[in-house]
């Protein structure tokens, strides 16, 4: 069966977590390419600002408020797309939150929120999206994971765990979705340079701009690749590092992130939004 690649004429592109970061930049990029993009997030004001910024582009943006942690909300979003705006051609499941975890100050809430948004939030979008695409016999789904899902990194005990789960989820679903005419892809960004996010707890090797991230993803969505990983040299290096024995892996990650030089944690860590939120 030939892989389905969504074009503007096929219908609506839906992006979750589109009020900021990668989701916002990608919505503008796809709208500029002529796509009709439905955007979802909890912040209505930010989505309206995004919609206004897209005015004059060859495509357009539709605001559909919703919280990915609420399964009923996501059902309503999909119903609105299908019955008010057109066929769902592509779903980009991007909503996410990065809450740094430090062993010196473990917080159950950090894990619970990370799992609710990054993992259950994807499932809440995935189920109605697949159901609608199955009825049409075609569709395209892209799940935003992260290079942190390849292996353990400092502060990533909650965030990295969810992204590793998304990698396995996308790989596992591909076997059945291929037979259903639904194409699934995995988006694995490296570190994205976010001017609105505070200083990271560790060095971020090879950061890319939001504009470059959106360009890489938009291009990858039109390719036949299963994984869209960037920057290529860095993501390949991290993936290969995971094949090393632990005796080599941990010293290498300590060196790349500068974690060995980090002073002990004194106060409770701040909540930091992730570019995918």
Backbone as numpy.savetxt, mean C-alpha at the origin, in Angstrom:
# Nx Ny Nz CAx CAy CAz Cx Cy Cz
-4.94 -18.08 -19.92 -5.78 -16.89 -19.92 -4.90 -15.64 -19.92
-5.21 -14.70 -20.80 -4.41 -13.50 -20.94 -4.62 -12.59 -19.73
-3.53 -12.02 -19.21 -3.62 -11.14 -18.05 -4.43 -9.89 -18.39
-5.32 -9.50 -17.48 -6.11 -8.30 -17.65 -5.32 -7.09 -17.14
-5.23 -6.07 -17.95 -4.59 -4.81 -17.56 -5.64 -3.71 -17.71
-6.01 -3.09 -16.59 -7.08 -2.10 -16.59 -6.66 -0.84 -17.34
-7.52 -0.42 -18.25 -7.35 0.83 -18.98 -8.48 1.78 -18.59
-8.34 3.08 -18.90 -9.39 4.03 -18.52 -10.78 3.63 -19.03
-10.85 3.02 -20.20 -12.14 2.66 -20.75 -12.79 1.45 -20.06
-12.03 0.74 -19.24 -12.57 -0.45 -18.58 -13.42 -0.12 -17.35
-13.23 1.06 -16.78 -14.03 1.42 -15.61 -13.24 2.18 -14.55
-13.67 2.01 -13.30 -13.17 2.80 -12.18 -11.94 2.16 -11.54
-10.98 3.02 -11.17 -9.86 2.60 -10.32 -10.19 3.06 -8.90
-10.11 2.15 -7.94 -10.39 2.49 -6.55 -9.09 2.44 -5.75
-8.78 3.51 -5.02 -7.58 3.58 -4.19 -7.99 3.83 -2.75
-7.62 2.93 -1.85 -7.85 3.16 -0.43 -6.65 3.88 0.17
-6.88 4.61 1.25 -5.79 5.36 1.87 -5.25 6.44 0.96
-6.15 7.19 0.31 -5.73 8.14 -0.72 -5.63 9.58 -0.24
-5.79 9.82 1.06 -5.78 11.20 1.53 -4.38 11.78 1.63
-3.35 10.92 1.64 -1.98 11.42 1.75 -1.01 10.39 1.18
0.26 10.77 1.13 1.31 9.83 0.78 1.19 9.21 -0.60
1.56 7.94 -0.67 1.57 7.22 -1.94 0.18 7.20 -2.58
-0.84 6.96 -1.79 -2.20 6.89 -2.33 -2.61 8.18 -3.02
-2.31 9.30 -2.39 -2.66 10.60 -2.96 -1.88 10.87 -4.25
-0.58 10.64 -4.20 0.26 10.88 -5.38 -0.16 9.98 -6.54
-0.51 8.73 -6.24 -0.90 7.79 -7.28 -2.25 8.16 -7.87
-3.17 8.65 -7.04 -4.48 9.07 -7.55 -4.32 10.20 -8.56
-3.45 11.17 -8.26 -3.22 12.28 -9.19 -2.55 11.79 -10.46
-1.60 10.87 -10.32 -0.89 10.33 -11.48 -1.86 9.61 -12.42
-2.72 8.77 -11.88 -3.64 8.00 -12.72 -4.72 8.90 -13.31
-5.18 9.89 -12.54 -6.16 10.84 -13.08 -5.56 11.62 -14.24
-4.27 11.95 -14.14 -3.60 12.66 -15.23 -3.49 11.79 -16.47
-3.52 10.47 -16.29 -3.45 9.55 -17.42 -4.83 9.20 -17.98
-5.87 9.83 -17.44 -7.20 9.65 -17.99 -8.10 8.69 -17.25
-7.62 8.15 -16.12 -8.44 7.22 -15.35 -9.47 7.97 -14.50
-10.60 7.31 -14.27 -11.60 7.78 -13.32 -11.28 7.09 -12.01
-10.88 7.86 -10.99 -10.33 7.30 -9.76 -11.24 7.59 -8.57
-11.71 6.53 -7.92 -12.47 6.66 -6.68 -11.49 6.58 -5.52
-11.53 7.56 -4.63 -10.57 7.62 -3.53 -11.31 7.48 -2.20
-10.70 6.72 -1.30 -11.29 6.46 0.01 -10.29 6.75 1.11
-10.78 7.36 2.17 -10.01 7.59 3.40 -11.00 8.11 4.43
-10.52 8.28 5.66 -11.41 8.79 6.71 -11.54 10.31 6.65
-10.55 11.00 6.09 -10.57 12.46 6.07 -11.28 12.99 4.83
-12.53 13.41 5.00 -13.30 13.95 3.88 -12.65 15.21 3.33
-12.17 16.06 4.23 -11.58 17.34 3.79 -10.37 17.13 2.88
-9.51 16.20 3.26 -8.32 15.94 2.44 -8.69 15.34 1.09
-9.72 14.51 1.06 -10.15 13.94 -0.21 -10.76 15.00 -1.12
-11.50 15.92 -0.54 -12.08 17.01 -1.34 -10.96 17.89 -1.90
-9.93 18.16 -1.10 -8.78 18.92 -1.59 -8.10 18.19 -2.74
-7.98 16.88 -2.62 -7.39 16.08 -3.69 -8.23 16.17 -4.95
-9.53 16.08 -4.79 -10.44 16.18 -5.94 -10.30 17.52 -6.65
-10.18 18.58 -5.87 -10.03 19.92 -6.45 -8.70 20.04 -7.19
-7.65 19.45 -6.63 -6.34 19.51 -7.28 -6.34 18.78 -8.61
-7.20 17.79 -8.75 -7.26 16.99 -9.98 -8.13 17.62 -11.05
-8.82 18.72 -10.72 -9.67 19.35 -11.73 -8.80 19.84 -12.88
-9.24 19.63 -14.08 -8.46 20.01 -15.24 -7.63 18.89 -15.81
-7.48 17.78 -15.07 -6.77 16.62 -15.60 -7.67 15.86 -16.56
-7.10 15.02 -17.37 -7.89 14.30 -18.37 -8.84 13.29 -17.74
-8.49 12.80 -16.56 -9.40 11.94 -15.81 -10.04 12.73 -14.69
-10.65 12.05 -13.74 -11.24 12.77 -12.61 -11.24 11.90 -11.36
-11.54 12.53 -10.23 -11.50 11.86 -8.94 -12.86 11.92 -8.27
-13.29 10.77 -7.76 -14.56 10.64 -7.05 -14.27 10.42 -5.58
-14.88 11.20 -4.71 -14.66 11.09 -3.27 -15.69 10.13 -2.66
-15.18 9.08 -2.02 -16.03 8.12 -1.32 -15.43 7.87 0.06
-15.93 8.58 1.05 -15.40 8.45 2.41 -15.56 7.03 2.92
-14.63 6.62 3.79 -14.77 5.30 4.39 -13.57 4.94 5.24
-13.79 4.07 6.20 -12.76 3.59 7.10 -12.50 2.13 6.78
-11.29 1.79 6.36 -11.01 0.41 5.93 -11.15 -0.59 7.07
-11.10 -0.14 8.30 -11.26 -1.08 9.42 -12.73 -1.46 9.64
-13.63 -0.81 8.93 -15.06 -1.09 9.02 -15.50 -1.83 7.76
-15.74 -3.13 7.88 -16.10 -3.95 6.72 -17.37 -3.45 6.04
-18.32 -2.99 6.81 -19.59 -2.50 6.24 -19.35 -1.24 5.42
-18.45 -0.38 5.90 -18.09 0.82 5.15 -17.57 0.45 3.76
-16.70 -0.55 3.71 -16.10 -0.94 2.43 -17.14 -1.57 1.50
-18.09 -2.28 2.05 -19.19 -2.80 1.24 -19.97 -1.66 0.62
-20.22 -0.60 1.39 -20.95 0.56 0.88 -20.17 1.29 -0.20
-18.84 1.38 -0.02 -18.00 2.03 -1.03 -18.09 1.28 -2.36
-17.96 -0.03 -2.31 -18.03 -0.83 -3.54 -19.40 -0.75 -4.18
-20.45 -0.73 -3.37 -21.80 -0.61 -3.92 -21.97 0.74 -4.61
-21.41 1.78 -4.01 -21.50 3.12 -4.61 -20.77 3.17 -5.94
-19.58 2.56 -5.98 -18.82 2.53 -7.24 -19.63 1.85 -8.33
-20.14 0.68 -8.05 -20.81 -0.13 -9.07 -22.16 0.45 -9.50
-22.92 1.00 -8.57 -24.28 1.42 -8.89 -24.42 2.90 -9.21
-23.39 3.69 -8.88 -23.48 5.12 -9.14 -22.43 5.64 -10.11
-21.29 4.96 -10.22 -20.18 5.52 -10.98 -19.66 4.64 -12.11
-19.87 3.35 -12.06 -19.40 2.49 -13.14 -18.76 1.22 -12.62
-18.25 0.42 -13.54 -17.65 -0.87 -13.20 -16.30 -0.70 -12.50
-16.07 -1.49 -11.46 -14.77 -1.50 -10.80 -13.79 -2.29 -11.66
-12.78 -1.61 -12.19 -11.79 -2.27 -13.04 -10.52 -2.60 -12.27
-10.15 -1.75 -11.31 -8.91 -1.96 -10.57 -9.07 -1.47 -9.12
-8.56 -2.26 -8.20 -8.53 -1.87 -6.79 -7.09 -1.82 -6.31
-6.67 -0.68 -5.79 -5.33 -0.53 -5.24 -5.48 -0.38 -3.74
-5.14 -1.44 -3.01 -5.38 -1.50 -1.58 -4.12 -1.00 -0.87
-4.18 0.27 -0.50 -2.99 1.01 -0.09 -3.02 1.50 1.35
-4.19 1.60 1.97 -4.29 2.18 3.31 -3.40 1.44 4.30
-2.67 2.20 5.08 -1.78 1.58 6.05 -1.29 2.58 7.07
-0.79 2.07 8.17 -0.25 2.93 9.21 1.04 2.31 9.73
2.03 3.16 9.98 3.30 2.70 10.54 3.43 3.19 11.97
3.40 2.27 12.90 3.59 2.59 14.31 4.87 1.91 14.77
5.93 2.67 15.01 7.22 2.06 15.40 7.12 1.33 16.72
7.68 0.14 16.76 7.64 -0.69 17.97 9.05 -0.82 18.52
9.20 -0.54 19.80 10.48 -0.67 20.49 10.32 -1.68 21.62
11.22 -2.62 21.72 11.12 -3.65 22.76 11.20 -3.04 24.16
11.84 -1.86 24.28 11.93 -1.22 25.60 10.58 -0.66 26.07
9.64 -0.53 25.13 8.37 0.12 25.46 7.25 -0.49 24.61
7.00 -1.77 24.80 5.98 -2.45 24.00 4.59 -1.97 24.37
3.77 -1.79 23.34 2.42 -1.27 23.53 1.45 -2.11 22.72
0.51 -2.76 23.40 -0.45 -3.63 22.70 -1.23 -2.86 21.64
-1.56 -1.62 21.90 -2.36 -0.82 20.96 -1.65 -0.66 19.62
-0.32 -0.58 19.64 0.42 -0.44 18.39 0.21 -1.66 17.49
0.22 -2.83 18.08 0.01 -4.06 17.32 -1.44 -4.16 16.84
-2.37 -3.87 17.73 -3.78 -4.01 17.38 -4.18 -3.06 16.25
-3.73 -1.81 16.33 -4.08 -0.86 15.27 -3.39 -1.23 13.95
-2.14 -1.66 14.03 -1.42 -2.06 12.81 -2.12 -3.21 12.13
-2.52 -4.21 12.89 -3.20 -5.37 12.31 -4.58 -4.96 11.76
-5.28 -4.09 12.46 -6.62 -3.68 12.03 -6.60 -2.92 10.72
-5.64 -2.00 10.59 -5.57 -1.17 9.38 -4.86 -1.89 8.24
-3.65 -2.36 8.50 -2.79 -2.88 7.43 -3.20 -4.25 6.92
-3.76 -5.07 7.79 -4.09 -6.44 7.39 -5.60 -6.64 7.25
-6.35 -6.46 8.33 -7.80 -6.61 8.24 -8.40 -5.57 7.30
-7.79 -4.37 7.25 -8.28 -3.34 6.34 -8.19 -3.76 4.89
-7.12 -4.48 4.55 -6.99 -5.00 3.18 -8.05 -6.07 2.91
-8.24 -6.95 3.87 -9.26 -8.01 3.71 -10.65 -7.40 3.53
-10.95 -6.36 4.30 -12.27 -5.71 4.20 -12.52 -5.11 2.83
-11.46 -4.69 2.14 -11.58 -4.16 0.78 -11.55 -5.29 -0.24
-10.73 -6.28 0.04 -10.49 -7.36 -0.91 -11.74 -8.18 -1.18
-12.49 -8.50 -0.14 -13.64 -9.38 -0.30 -14.69 -8.80 -1.25
-15.17 -7.57 -1.01 -16.16 -7.03 -1.96 -15.58 -6.77 -3.35
-14.30 -6.39 -3.42 -13.69 -6.14 -4.74 -13.66 -7.41 -5.57
-13.22 -8.51 -4.98 -13.17 -9.77 -5.71 -14.57 -10.22 -6.11
-15.52 -10.04 -5.22 -16.89 -10.46 -5.55 -17.42 -9.70 -6.76
-17.19 -8.40 -6.81 -17.66 -7.60 -7.95 -16.91 -7.97 -9.22
-15.60 -8.18 -9.13 -14.82 -8.54 -10.31 -15.15 -9.94 -10.81
-15.41 -10.84 -9.90 -15.78 -12.21 -10.28 -17.05 -12.20 -11.12
-18.00 -11.34 -10.76 -19.25 -11.25 -11.51 -19.02 -10.76 -12.94
-17.97 -9.93 -13.13 -17.65 -9.39 -14.45 -16.69 -10.30 -15.22
-16.02 -11.20 -14.52 -15.08 -12.10 -15.18 -13.73 -11.48 -15.45
-13.47 -10.31 -14.87 -12.16 -9.68 -15.04 -11.96 -8.58 -14.00
-10.70 -8.20 -13.81 -10.38 -7.15 -12.86 -8.91 -7.18 -12.53
-8.46 -6.16 -11.84 -7.05 -6.04 -11.44 -6.99 -5.53 -10.01
-6.19 -6.19 -9.21 -6.03 -5.83 -7.80 -4.55 -5.65 -7.50
-4.21 -4.60 -6.79 -2.82 -4.38 -6.37 -2.82 -4.14 -4.87
-2.02 -4.91 -4.15 -1.90 -4.79 -2.70 -0.56 -4.14 -2.37
-0.61 -3.06 -1.59 0.62 -2.35 -1.23 1.21 -2.99 0.02
2.36 -3.64 -0.16 3.11 -4.19 0.96 4.29 -3.25 1.21
5.47 -3.78 1.45 6.64 -2.96 1.73 7.88 -3.84 1.75
9.01 -3.23 1.53 10.28 -3.94 1.65 10.46 -4.47 3.07
9.79 -3.86 4.05 9.88 -4.33 5.42 9.23 -5.70 5.61
8.45 -6.13 4.63 7.85 -7.45 4.70 8.79 -8.56 4.31
9.95 -8.21 3.73 10.93 -9.23 3.33 11.62 -9.86 4.53
11.86 -9.08 5.56 12.57 -9.58 6.74 12.51 -8.56 7.86
12.83 -8.98 9.06 12.74 -8.11 10.21 13.67 -6.91 10.13
13.15 -5.74 10.48 13.93 -4.49 10.52 13.63 -3.77 11.83
14.52 -2.91 12.29 14.28 -2.18 13.53 12.94 -1.44 13.50
12.23 -1.45 14.59 10.92 -0.81 14.83 9.79 -1.44 14.03
10.05 -2.50 13.28 9.04 -3.04 12.38 8.29 -4.26 12.89
8.30 -4.53 14.19 7.67 -5.75 14.71 6.19 -5.82 14.38
5.49 -4.69 14.39 4.06 -4.68 14.05 3.86 -4.42 12.56
4.46 -3.34 12.07 4.28 -2.97 10.66 4.81 -4.05 9.71
6.05 -4.50 9.96 6.65 -5.52 9.09 5.89 -6.82 9.11
5.33 -7.17 10.28 4.54 -8.40 10.38 3.32 -8.34 9.46
2.66 -7.18 9.42 1.48 -7.05 8.56 1.87 -7.09 7.09
3.00 -6.47 6.75 3.42 -6.44 5.35 3.90 -7.81 4.88
4.54 -8.58 5.77 4.92 -9.95 5.42 3.67 -10.79 5.17
2.64 -10.56 5.98 1.38 -11.29 5.79 0.73 -10.93 4.45
0.82 -9.67 4.05 0.23 -9.26 2.77 0.95 -9.90 1.60
2.27 -10.04 1.71 3.03 -10.71 0.65 2.54 -12.13 0.48
2.42 -12.85 1.59 1.95 -14.24 1.53 0.50 -14.30 1.02
-0.32 -13.36 1.44 -1.71 -13.32 1.00 -1.82 -13.16 -0.52
-1.07 -12.20 -1.06 -1.12 -11.96 -2.49 -0.60 -13.16 -3.28
0.50 -13.74 -2.81 1.06 -14.92 -3.48 0.06 -16.07 -3.48
-0.58 -16.29 -2.36 -1.50 -17.41 -2.23 -2.77 -17.22 -3.07
-3.30 -16.00 -3.09 -4.52 -15.73 -3.85 -4.31 -15.80 -5.35
-3.09 -15.55 -5.78 -2.81 -15.52 -7.23 -3.19 -16.82 -7.91
-2.99 -17.95 -7.27 -3.28 -19.24 -7.90 -4.74 -19.33 -8.34
-5.66 -18.90 -7.48 -7.09 -18.98 -7.82 -7.55 -17.80 -8.66
-7.05 -16.60 -8.35 -7.49 -15.42 -9.10 -7.09 -15.51 -10.57
-5.95 -16.10 -10.85 -5.54 -16.29 -12.26 -6.62 -17.03 -13.04
-7.21 -18.03 -12.43 -8.23 -18.85 -13.11 -9.56 -18.10 -13.23
-9.73 -17.05 -12.43 -10.98 -16.29 -12.45 -10.90 -15.07 -13.36
-9.74 -14.85 -13.98 -9.57 -13.68 -14.85 -9.28 -12.41 -14.08
-8.94 -12.54 -12.79 -8.63 -11.38 -11.95 -7.12 -11.36 -11.72
-6.50 -10.29 -12.10 -5.05 -10.16 -12.00 -4.68 -9.51 -10.67
-3.79 -10.12 -9.94 -3.35 -9.56 -8.66 -1.86 -9.24 -8.73
-1.50 -8.09 -8.16 -0.11 -7.66 -8.11 0.26 -7.26 -6.68
1.54 -7.29 -6.42 2.08 -6.91 -5.12 2.97 -5.70 -5.32
2.73 -4.64 -4.56 3.55 -3.43 -4.63 4.44 -3.40 -3.40
5.76 -3.40 -3.62 6.73 -3.45 -2.52 7.67 -2.25 -2.60
7.24 -1.10 -2.07 8.14 0.06 -2.09 9.26 -0.08 -1.08
10.38 0.56 -1.40 11.41 0.74 -0.40 10.99 1.90 0.49
11.93 2.73 0.92 11.59 3.85 1.78 11.22 5.06 0.94
10.05 5.65 1.26 9.56 6.80 0.51 9.79 8.05 1.33
10.36 9.07 0.71 10.69 10.32 1.37 9.42 11.14 1.55
8.97 11.23 2.79 7.72 11.93 3.09 8.03 13.19 3.90
7.91 14.37 3.30 8.22 15.60 4.04 7.29 15.85 5.22
6.10 15.24 5.23 5.14 15.46 6.31 5.34 14.51 7.47
6.28 13.56 7.33 6.52 12.58 8.39 7.77 12.97 9.15
7.74 12.81 10.46 8.89 13.16 11.29 10.09 12.30 10.97
11.22 12.66 11.56 12.47 11.94 11.32 12.34 10.48 11.75
12.80 9.58 10.91 12.72 8.16 11.22 13.66 7.80 12.36
13.33 6.67 13.03 14.15 6.21 14.14 15.47 5.62 13.66
15.58 5.32 12.36 16.81 4.76 11.83 17.08 5.31 10.43
18.29 5.08 9.95 18.65 5.54 8.61 17.80 4.84 7.57
17.31 5.59 6.57 16.50 5.00 5.51 17.32 4.99 4.22
17.89 3.84 3.86 18.71 3.77 2.65 17.87 3.98 1.39
18.44 4.65 0.42 17.86 4.81 -0.92 16.41 5.28 -0.92
16.08 6.40 -0.23 14.70 6.87 -0.25 14.32 7.41 -1.63
13.04 7.26 -1.98 12.54 7.80 -3.25 11.45 8.83 -2.94
11.23 9.75 -3.86 10.21 10.77 -3.68 8.83 10.18 -3.92
7.81 10.89 -3.45 6.44 10.44 -3.69 6.13 10.41 -5.19
6.62 11.40 -5.90 6.37 11.45 -7.34 6.99 10.24 -8.05
8.21 9.88 -7.64 8.87 8.72 -8.24 8.14 7.44 -7.87
7.68 7.36 -6.63 6.92 6.18 -6.21 5.66 6.02 -7.06
4.93 7.12 -7.26 3.72 7.07 -8.07 4.04 6.68 -9.51
5.14 7.20 -10.04 5.53 6.86 -11.41 5.86 5.38 -11.55
6.61 4.86 -10.58 6.99 3.45 -10.62 5.76 2.55 -10.53
4.84 2.89 -9.64 3.65 2.07 -9.46 2.75 2.13 -10.69
2.53 3.34 -11.20 1.67 3.49 -12.39 2.22 2.70 -13.57
3.54 2.73 -13.73 4.14 1.95 -14.81 4.02 0.46 -14.57
4.23 0.04 -13.32 4.14 -1.38 -13.00 2.75 -1.95 -13.16
1.73 -1.12 -12.91 0.35 -1.59 -13.06 0.02 -1.93 -14.51
0.76 -1.34 -15.43 0.53 -1.62 -16.85 1.43 -2.73 -17.37
2.30 -3.25 -16.52 3.19 -4.34 -16.91 2.55 -5.68 -16.54
3.21 -6.76 -16.90 2.69 -8.09 -16.55 3.42 -8.67 -15.35
4.21 -7.86 -14.67 4.94 -8.32 -13.50 4.00 -8.55 -12.33
4.28 -9.59 -11.54 3.50 -9.81 -10.32 3.89 -8.80 -9.25
5.18 -8.55 -9.08 5.62 -7.63 -8.05 6.17 -6.35 -8.66
5.74 -5.22 -8.08 6.26 -3.91 -8.44 7.12 -3.46 -7.27
8.42 -3.63 -7.38 9.35 -3.33 -6.29 10.32 -2.24 -6.73
10.53 -1.25 -5.87 11.42 -0.14 -6.20 11.93 0.50 -4.92
13.10 1.18 -4.97 14.06 1.18 -6.08 14.65 -0.21 -6.25
14.84 -0.62 -7.49 15.13 -2.02 -7.79 16.39 -2.53 -7.10
17.47 -1.74 -7.14 18.72 -2.23 -6.56 18.58 -2.48 -5.06
17.94 -1.53 -4.36 17.80 -1.66 -2.91 16.86 -2.80 -2.53
15.70 -2.89 -3.19 14.75 -3.95 -2.84 15.31 -5.33 -3.16
16.07 -5.43 -4.24 16.70 -6.71 -4.57 17.74 -7.09 -3.51
18.50 -6.09 -3.06 19.52 -6.36 -2.05 18.88 -6.85 -0.74
17.79 -6.20 -0.33 17.13 -6.60 0.92 16.52 -7.99 0.78
15.94 -8.28 -0.39 15.36 -9.60 -0.60 16.44 -10.68 -0.58
17.56 -10.42 -1.19 18.66 -11.39 -1.18 19.27 -11.53 0.21
19.28 -10.43 0.97 19.84 -10.49 2.33 19.08 -11.47 3.19
17.80 -11.66 2.88 16.99 -12.58 3.68 17.43 -14.03 3.51
18.19 -14.31 2.46 18.70 -15.66 2.23 19.95 -15.94 3.06
20.52 -14.88 3.65 21.72 -15.06 4.45 21.40 -15.78 5.76
22.37 -16.47 6.34 22.16 -17.01 7.69 21.99 -15.86 8.67
21.29 -16.11 9.77 21.03 -15.05 10.73 22.30 -14.41 11.25
23.37 -15.18 11.34 24.63 -14.64 11.82 25.16 -13.53 10.94
24.76 -13.51 9.68 25.16 -12.44 8.76 24.05 -11.41 8.57
22.79 -11.87 8.62 21.66 -10.98 8.36 21.57 -9.83 9.37
21.63 -10.16 10.67 21.46 -9.12 11.68 22.58 -8.09 11.67
23.86 -8.48 11.55 24.91 -7.46 11.44 24.73 -6.57 10.22
24.30 -7.17 9.10 24.10 -6.37 7.89 23.00 -5.34 8.08
21.86 -5.75 8.65 20.76 -4.81 8.86 21.13 -3.74 9.88
21.88 -4.12 10.91 22.37 -3.13 11.87 23.22 -2.08 11.18
24.06 -2.52 10.24 24.94 -1.60 9.51 24.14 -0.70 8.58
23.22 -1.28 7.81 22.47 -0.51 6.82 21.57 0.55 7.47
21.01 0.22 8.62 20.08 1.14 9.28 20.74 2.02 10.33
21.99 1.72 10.67 22.66 2.48 11.72 22.06 2.23 13.10
21.38 1.11 13.25 20.65 0.84 14.49 21.56 0.60 15.68
22.73 0.07 15.44 23.63 -0.22 16.53 24.02 1.05 17.29
24.01 2.19 16.58 24.41 3.46 17.20 23.24 4.18 17.87
22.04 3.65 17.77 20.88 4.33 18.35 20.96 4.33 19.87
20.74 5.47 20.52 20.75 5.49 22.00 19.53 4.78 22.55
19.58 4.31 23.79 18.42 3.65 24.39 17.20 4.55 24.39
16.03 3.94 24.29 14.78 4.69 24.25 14.45 5.20 25.65
14.15 6.51 25.76 13.82 7.09 27.06 12.32 7.23 27.24
11.68 7.87 26.27 10.25 8.15 26.38 9.47 7.29 25.42
8.15 7.26 25.60 7.29 6.51 24.69 7.42 7.08 23.28
7.51 6.23 22.32 7.74 6.66 20.95 6.50 7.37 20.39
6.69 8.31 19.46 5.56 9.01 18.87 4.86 8.14 17.83
3.59 8.45 17.61 2.84 7.78 16.54 3.19 8.47 15.24
3.63 7.69 14.26 4.04 8.25 12.98 3.19 7.66 11.86
2.53 8.50 11.06 1.81 7.97 9.91 2.78 7.43 8.89
2.38 6.40 8.18 3.22 5.84 7.14 2.79 6.42 5.80
3.69 6.50 4.82 3.31 7.04 3.51 2.11 6.36 2.89
1.81 5.13 3.25 0.69 4.42 2.63 -0.64 4.74 3.30
-0.64 5.53 4.37 -1.90 5.79 5.07 -2.77 6.73 4.26
